[in-house]
Amino acid sequence: MHKYILKFFNGLKSFWHFMKIVWVFCIIMLLLFWIQNLTHAEWSWMGFITPFLKSLLEIANNIYSISFNIWGAVFELKYISAIVILLVLYFCMNLLIIITCALEGLYKSTHYICKKTEEAVLNKSLKEQIEAEEKKISKYVVTIHTEVKAKFSHKEINVDLKAQNEYMNKFIMEKLEIAPIPYEGGFMYSFTDFNKIDSVLKILFKVLHSTTPLDYSICIQAGEQTPENIRQLNKLISLKHFGKITMAADTSYRYRYNETHRYQTSQIGVFQYGDKTLEVHEFKQFEI
């Protein structure tokens, strides 16, 4: 549409320039017509424009109709009036060209502002989408499932698993300032910045190797909790890798692209679930 509007303005300017040529041509023909009448000549080739010139002279005669005789030739000042009319029309074309150029400039400025505004809105929308996607990617969850260690599982010891879980959650809440929610018989913790997972891993390793009578199976899943990610996490939990901090391959690969990744990862197995394959990795406690 913008291209056609510019073509319209260019066409309009060309038309005004063409009309300037037409008015100059009419002035020349009027002068010749005046000479013809003064000399009482008959120029047949002027017949094509004579009706127009006579109509113009009738209009001019209403404006200024004085005539006088010089050396037998009748000078009618209506011709001067007609020439003035044509000159006014000629200069009107200049005015119309200026107005058209001004309108074209106004249109271009408006179009530029609208385009820049549209680009700004689009860029803002894209930025918001990118930020939203980055937030989705940066999200991750940690699940912890516990069981009593084998050497403490005798009835006479009677370890209170519920109380031990409360101690664990209290410790994590103090260190990470995050509250758990029950999930699949264990606990889930949701985080928003995967780039800073190293500080969380440091606390998780303290939990994993604490002197409590519990074994811990800790699973990590990066990304937004889509149905597919949830199925993958549930499969990871069901493997019950106690004494380890495990994750699927996608989370392991994502960790390698962090700004800092102080811990190593290694593959510990490949498992089938449904029609998919789950490649399980674990975090190593020693830092890089």
C-alpha positions in Angstrom: 0.0 0.0 0.0 2.8 2.4 0.9 4.4 1.8 -2.5 1.2 2.7 -4.3 0.6 5.9 -2.3 4.1 7.1 -3.2 3.4 6.3 -6.9 0.2 8.3 -6.5 2.1 11.4 -5.2 4.8 11.0 -8.0 2.0 10.7 -10.6 0.2 13.8 -9.2 3.4 15.9 -9.3 4.1 14.7 -12.8 0.5 15.8 -13.7 1.0 19.3 -12.3 4.3 19.7 -14.2 2.5 18.5 -17.4 -0.3 21.1 -16.8 2.4 23.9 -16.5 3.6 22.9 -20.0 -0.1 23.0 -21.1 -0.6 26.5 -19.8 2.6 27.8 -21.4 1.5 26.2 -24.6 -1.9 27.9 -24.3 -0.2 31.3 -23.7 1.8 30.9 -26.8 -1.3 29.9 -28.8 -3.2 32.8 -27.4 -0.5 35.2 -28.5 -0.6 33.7 -32.0 -4.4 33.9 -32.0 -4.1 37.6 -31.0 -1.6 38.3 -33.8 -3.9 36.5 -36.2 -6.8 38.7 -35.3 -4.7 41.9 -35.4 -3.4 41.0 -38.9 -6.8 39.7 -40.1 -5.1 36.5 -41.1 -6.6 33.0 -41.4 -4.5 30.3 -40.0 -6.4 27.1 -40.4 -4.0 25.0 -38.3 -5.2 26.9 -35.2 -8.7 25.6 -35.6 -8.1 22.8 -33.1 -7.6 25.3 -30.2 -9.8 28.2 -31.4 -12.9 27.1 -29.4 -11.0 26.9 -26.2 -9.3 30.3 -26.8 -12.7 32.0 -27.6 -14.2 30.6 -24.4 -11.2 31.9 -22.5 -11.6 35.3 -24.1 -15.3 35.5 -23.2 -14.3 35.0 -19.6 -11.6 37.5 -19.8 -13.9 40.0 -21.5 -16.1 40.0 -18.4 -13.1 41.0 -16.4 -11.5 43.6 -18.6 -13.0 44.6 -22.0 -11.4 47.9 -23.0 -10.2 48.2 -26.6 -8.5 50.9 -28.7 -7.3 51.5 -32.2 -3.7 51.9 -33.1 -2.7 52.4 -36.8 -5.8 50.7 -37.9 -5.4 47.7 -35.7 -7.9 47.1 -32.9 -6.2 46.2 -29.6 -8.5 44.4 -27.2 -7.2 44.2 -23.6 -9.2 41.1 -23.0 -6.2 39.2 -24.5 -4.1 40.6 -21.7 -6.7 39.5 -19.2 -6.7 36.0 -20.7 -2.9 35.8 -20.6 -3.1 36.9 -16.9 -5.6 34.1 -16.3 -3.2 31.6 -17.9 -0.3 32.9 -15.9 -2.3 32.6 -12.7 -3.1 29.0 -13.6 0.6 28.4 -14.4 1.6 29.6 -11.0 -1.2 27.7 -9.3 0.5 24.6 -10.7 3.6 25.6 -8.8 1.5 26.0 -5.7 -0.1 22.7 -6.2 3.3 21.1 -6.7 4.5 22.6 -3.4 1.3 21.4 -1.6 1.7 17.9 -3.1 5.3 17.8 -2.0 4.3 18.9 1.5 1.6 16.3 1.7 4.0 13.7 0.5 6.5 14.7 3.1 3.8 14.6 5.8 2.7 11.2 4.7 6.3 9.9 4.7 6.9 11.3 8.1 3.7 9.8 9.4 4.5 6.5 7.8 8.0 6.5 9.3 6.6 7.3 12.8 4.0 4.5 12.4 6.6 2.1 11.2 9.0 2.9 14.0 6.1 2.7 16.5 5.1 -0.7 15.0 8.7 -1.9 15.2 9.0 -0.7 18.8 5.8 -2.6 19.7 6.9 -5.7 17.8 10.4 -5.5 19.5 8.8 -5.1 22.9 6.5 -8.1 22.2 9.5 -10.2 21.0 11.5 -9.1 24.0 8.7 -10.1 26.3 8.4 -13.5 24.5 12.1 -14.0 24.7 12.1 -13.1 28.4 9.1 -15.4 29.0 10.9 -18.3 27.2 14.1 -17.6 29.2 12.1 -17.7 32.4 10.6 -21.0 31.3 14.0 -22.4 30.5 15.4 -21.0 33.8 12.8 -22.8 35.9 13.6 -26.1 37.5 12.4 -28.4 40.2 14.1 -30.6 42.8 12.4 -33.6 44.3 13.6 -35.4 47.4 12.4 -38.8 48.5 13.6 -40.4 51.7 13.8 -43.8 53.2 15.4 -45.2 56.4 18.9 -46.5 55.9 19.2 -50.3 56.0 21.3 -50.3 59.2 18.6 -48.2 61.0 15.7 -50.2 59.7 15.4 -52.6 62.7 12.3 -52.2 64.6 14.0 -51.7 67.9 15.7 -48.5 66.6 12.3 -47.1 65.5 13.4 -44.1 63.4 10.7 -41.5 63.0 10.7 -40.8 59.2 8.2 -38.0 59.5 10.3 -36.1 62.1 13.5 -36.7 60.0 11.7 -35.2 56.9 10.7 -32.2 59.0 14.3 -31.6 60.0 15.4 -31.9 56.4 12.8 -29.5 55.2 13.6 -27.0 58.0 17.3 -27.1 57.0 16.5 -26.6 53.3 14.1 -23.7 54.1 16.7 -22.0 56.2 19.4 -22.3 53.6 17.5 -21.8 50.4 14.4 -19.9 51.7 12.0 -22.1 49.8 9.1 -24.2 51.1 8.4 -27.7 49.7 5.2 -29.2 48.4 4.3 -32.8 48.7 4.9 -34.7 45.5 4.7 -38.4 44.7 5.4 -39.5 48.2 8.2 -37.0 48.6 8.8 -33.3 48.4 9.2 -30.9 45.5 11.0 -27.6 45.5 10.6 -25.1 42.6 13.3 -22.7 41.6 13.5 -19.9 38.9 17.2 -19.5 38.0 18.9 -22.6 36.7 22.1 -20.6 36.2 22.5 -20.4 40.0 21.9 -24.1 40.6 25.4 -24.6 41.9 24.5 -22.9 45.2 21.5 -25.2 45.5 23.6 -28.3 44.7 26.0 -27.3 47.5 23.1 -27.6 50.0 21.7 -30.7 48.4 25.0 -32.5 48.7 25.1 -31.5 52.4 21.7 -33.1 52.8 22.7 -36.2 50.8 25.8 -36.8 52.9 24.3 -35.8 56.3 24.7 -38.0 59.3 20.9 -38.6 59.6 19.6 -42.2 59.5 18.0 -41.5 56.1 18.9 -42.2 52.4 18.0 -39.5 49.9 16.9 -39.8 46.3 17.2 -36.4 44.8 16.0 -35.7 41.2 16.3 -32.5 39.2 14.3 -31.5 36.1 15.1 -28.3 34.2 12.5 -26.3 32.2 8.8 -25.6 32.6 6.8 -28.5 34.0 5.1 -29.6 30.8 3.3 -32.9 30.6 6.3 -34.5 28.9 8.7 -33.2 31.5 6.4 -34.4 34.3 6.3 -37.9 32.9 10.1 -37.9 32.6 10.5 -36.7 36.2 8.1 -39.3 37.5 10.1 -42.0 35.7 13.3 -40.6 37.1 11.8 -40.7 40.6 10.5 -44.3 40.1 14.1 -45.5 39.5 14.9 -44.7 43.2 18.6 -43.8 42.9 19.1 -43.3 46.6 22.4 -41.7 47.5 22.6 -39.7 44.2 21.5 -36.5 42.7 20.1 -37.5 39.3 18.7 -35.9 36.3 17.7 -36.7 32.7 20.1 -36.0 29.8 18.4 -32.7 28.7 18.9 -31.3 32.2 22.6 -32.4 32.1 23.2 -30.8 28.8 21.4 -27.6 29.9 23.8 -27.5 33.0 26.8 -27.5 30.7 25.7 -24.2 29.2 25.4 -22.4 32.5 27.6 -19.4 33.1 29.2 -21.4 35.9 29.1 -25.1 36.4 31.3 -26.2 39.2 30.2 -29.8 39.3 30.8 -32.6 36.9 28.1 -34.9 35.5 28.2 -38.5 34.3 25.8 -41.0 32.8 24.7 -43.8 35.1 22.2 -45.6 32.9 19.6 -45.7 30.1 16.1 -46.8 30.8 12.9 -47.3 28.8 9.6 -45.8 29.6 6.7 -46.1 27.2 8.0 -45.6 23.7 10.8 -43.3 25.0 14.3 -43.7 26.3 15.5 -42.0 29.5 19.2 -41.3 29.8 20.0 -40.8 33.4 23.0 -38.6 34.6 24.2 -37.7 38.1 26.0 -34.8 39.7 29.4 -35.6 41.1 30.1 -34.0 44.4 33.7 -33.0 43.7 33.9 -29.5 42.0 35.7 -28.7 38.8 
